Amino acid sequence: MQCINKNLIKMKKVIKISFALTLLIIVISCNKKDNITTDKHIAINAETKTELSVIKSVNVLEFGLNNVLFVGDSHAGAIIAYETKANENNQKGQAYNLNDFDKNIEELLGIQSDELIIRDLAVHPESNEAYIAISYIYGSKYIPAIIIANQSGKTRLMDLSSKHTKLKLQKSDVEDFMFYDNFKGKNLTITDLDYHKGKLYVSGLSNQDFASTLRVVDYPFTGRSSISSVEIFHAMHGQNETRAPIRSLTVVDLEGKDYLLATYTCTPLVTIPIDELVDGAQVKGKTIGDVGYGNTPIDMLKYVGQDMQKNEFEVVLLTNKNQAANVLPVAGINEANKGEGLTKFQGFGSFGFQGFKAPLAGISHVAEQDGYHILGIRRDFDSGDLQLVSFMKNLYMRISDFQSEYEMPGYTYSKEQGWVKDLQNMMKKDEGFSSEVVE
């Protein structure tokens, strides 16, 4: 009996020691993780622990001349211009095929990818590196950050306290109301940026009665910007609108005159003459089309497209949150702009100029990568993985997304399908599947 008691006492001591060691390991691990996260956190901005003095949010990204990166900070009502450098990128010109980008982010920030929000995407004009604006959870706050990645998957954080200039936008103290208890109105202070001929065109909200606002900002910053209020007729809603902001915009040349092509929630397409954007003006845009109700537009990209006969033509690509993308040939925009536009209630549907559909759906953001590619960031519908991947211009798809007749065992291309084989082989190589090429 005495022997049993001694053994029990020894066992209790072993259990206590084991428990203490386990607790010690957990504490050390937690401290190590906290230190890693804190170090990364400090690397983003040296003052994030106390006050985000440089930047409060990263809502919109836009590159200008000389590798200047413009960042729209809606929460501060400001634009920050960073002088970036072109890092050496040995894979420049190649496609991005990062199908499990979650792991890159987790390694960089020490967080799960579902703890962040993708805000915007831009591509460095020289290095072809991707700049990804995010907000991620740190404690009880969302922290702004910009991740830089290349085609190999190498990632780093941009130093948001690096050399920059800053412009506080006038009348940008927007009332902080909520949409359905889950979206802050202040997030719409800056909705999009486009750099054109030394000026920044900034869409969003102001604290004026006509809340929908277009600002024109000279760069380098002078401390001031012109503010114009914008009114449109929304054919789907059957009313003139002055409050809802432009969600996406780009500059187009229509017969030698510069216009803003803009789009709003429920996707009316609107043209606005740039020469009317003077300080204090109340401008009315022309609604030339409506490409789909129940939709929020995301991005507009302007570039030179090509048809099957290799004829080149300028296009604007419009990506959407709730429907497929629209390819808008500038020639068609020009013809539609010659008419009076949509001026009456049209009901639910698509009306006026619409371009044609492209199979780019489920994409968070896109940016022009190079002469051959569009870069997109998305979540895979099946796996849920975050992906940073390229799409070939004019095709607007990735062949590896599909399971079709062509990939079935035993399939042989006929002579008439030779051009399909060549096209698919080109896409397979671009997407990293050279082993699948059919000779």
C-alpha positions, 0 to 999 in steps of 0.5 A: 500500500505504501509503495502504491502511494509513493508511485501515485505521488511520483505520477502526480509530480510528473503530471504537474511538471508536464503541465507546467512545461506545456503551459511554458511552451504555449506562452513562449509560442504565443509570445513568439507569434505576437512578436512576429506579428508586432514586428510585421505590424511595425514594419507597415507603419512605425506608429500603428500601435498608437496613432496611424499618422501617415495613413488610416485606410487604403481604399484605391491604388493608381500608378502615375508617371515616374512610378508614383503610387497614388493611394486613396485614403477614404477614412482620412479624406486624403490622397498619398503619393508614394515614390516607388522604385522598380525592383528587379523582377526576373519573371517580368512578362510572365503570367501570375499563377499563384493559385494558393496565395493564402499561404503567401499572406499567412507567411508574411503577416502571420494571419489567416487570409479570411482575416483580411479584406482585399481593397484594390490591386495595381501593377508597377509599370516597370517591375510588373510587381503586384501591389495589393491594398488590404485591411487586416485584423490586428487586435480589435482594429483593421490595419491598412497595408499594401502587399507587394508580390511577384510571379514567383510568389515572393511577397513583402510589405510596402513601408507606408511611412516611406517617402511621400506627399499628401493632400487632404481633400476639401469637404471630405468630412463625410457623415459616417452613416451605415448601409444595412449595419455593415458598410460605412458611408465613409468608405465611399469618400474616395471610390476611384482614381484615374491619372491622366495628363498630370491630373488625378480624377477622383470620384467619391462623396463630399459633405455637400448637398449634391454628395456625388463628387468629382475632384480634379487634382494637380500633381505634384500636389498644390494643396487644393483641388477643384470640386464638381457635383455630379447629377445623372439620370438613372434609367433603371431607377427612373430618377435623377440622382445626385447622392450615389457616388461614381464607383469606377471611372477612366478617361476616354478620348472621344473624337479628340475631346477628353471625357470621363467614362463612369459607372454607378451601382446598378451599372449605368454608363455615363460620359462626363466632359472633362472641360466641364469639371471646374470648381463649384460646377454642377455637372450632368452626365449623359447616360449612354447605357445600362449594363445590368441591374442589381450589380456593383461595378468594380474596376475599369481598365482601358487598353488596346484589344484585338479581334480574331483577325488581329485588328487592334481597337481601344477598349474599356474593360468593366469588371463587376461584382454581381455579373460577368465583365463587359468589354466596351469598345471605345468606338461604340462608346463614341457612337453612343455619346453622339445620341441624347442618351437614356432619359426615361425609365427603362425597367429591369434589364440592360439598355443602350450601349453595353459592349459585349460580355466577357467570362470574368466573374468572381474577381475581387479586382483587376489591373493591367499587367502588361501588353498581353495580360490582365492581372486578377485577384479572386477566390476559387469557387470550389476550393475557396483559395485566394488566387493571384492569377493572370488572364490573357487579353482578348480571351478573358479566361484561364483554360485551367479553370475548365473541364471540357471535351478537349481534356477528356482521355482519348480526345484527338484534335481534328484538322478543322480544330487545329487553330483551337489546339494552337490557342489552347497550347498557348494558354497551357504554357502561359498558365504553367501547364507545359506538360499538357501541351498537345503536339 
